[in-house]
């Protein structure tokens, strides 16, 4: 099991456009990750799935950085 010094999280901003109009944004969003990095496509897919978003058009990931921080989810 990972200890706190091994835990990695990604901190980022995002913008999501919906294909039927409108959109949402998030700033300083944090997610637990496995490994040392996560690509923008996988990160966008994770947000859409985890938030159960429908009718998603474009997803933009901005200001992404990996930090050492204890995971919040079991």
N, C-alpha and C positions, 0 to 999 in steps of 0.2 A: 504494500500500500504506500502511496506517495505521502511524503511529509510536506510541511508548509514550504520548505525551501525548494521542493521539486514542483510544486503546483504552479501552473502557468494559466494566466487569464489574458484575454484580448480585450483591449479598450478601444472603442471606435465610435465614430459618428456614422449615421446612415440616412439615406433618403430612399423612400419607396414610392413609386408612382403606380397608381392603379389603372388598369386598362379601361375601366368605365368612368374615369375621372377622379380627381383628387389624389391625395397622397398623405404619407406620414413621415416624420423625421424623428430621429433619436440622437441625442448628444451625450457623450461620455458613457455609452452603453458598455456593460461588462459581461463577458461570458467565460465560463470555464472551458479550457481546451485541453486536449490530450496532445502531447508532443510539444515541439518548440515553435510551431507556426501553424497557420490555417490560411488557405488562399481565399481571395475575396469571393469567388463563386461559391465555395463551400460555406463560408460565413453567411452570405446572403441567403442561401438555401436553408440554413439552420434557422435564421430569423423568421423567414416566411413560414416554415413548418412549425416552429415552437410557438409562434403567435397565431397560428392557424389562419393566416391571411389568404383570401381568395382574390381572384381577378387581378393578380399582380402583374404589372408591366415591367418596368426597369427597376433594378435595385443598384444603388450606388453606395460603396463603402468608402469612407473618408477618414483620414487621420488615424489609421490603425497602428497600434503598438502593442507589443507583447510585454506583460509585466509578471513579476513573481508575486503571487498573492494566493493565500489559501483558498481552495475551491469552496464554493458556497453550497453547491448541490451535492447530495450524497451519491 
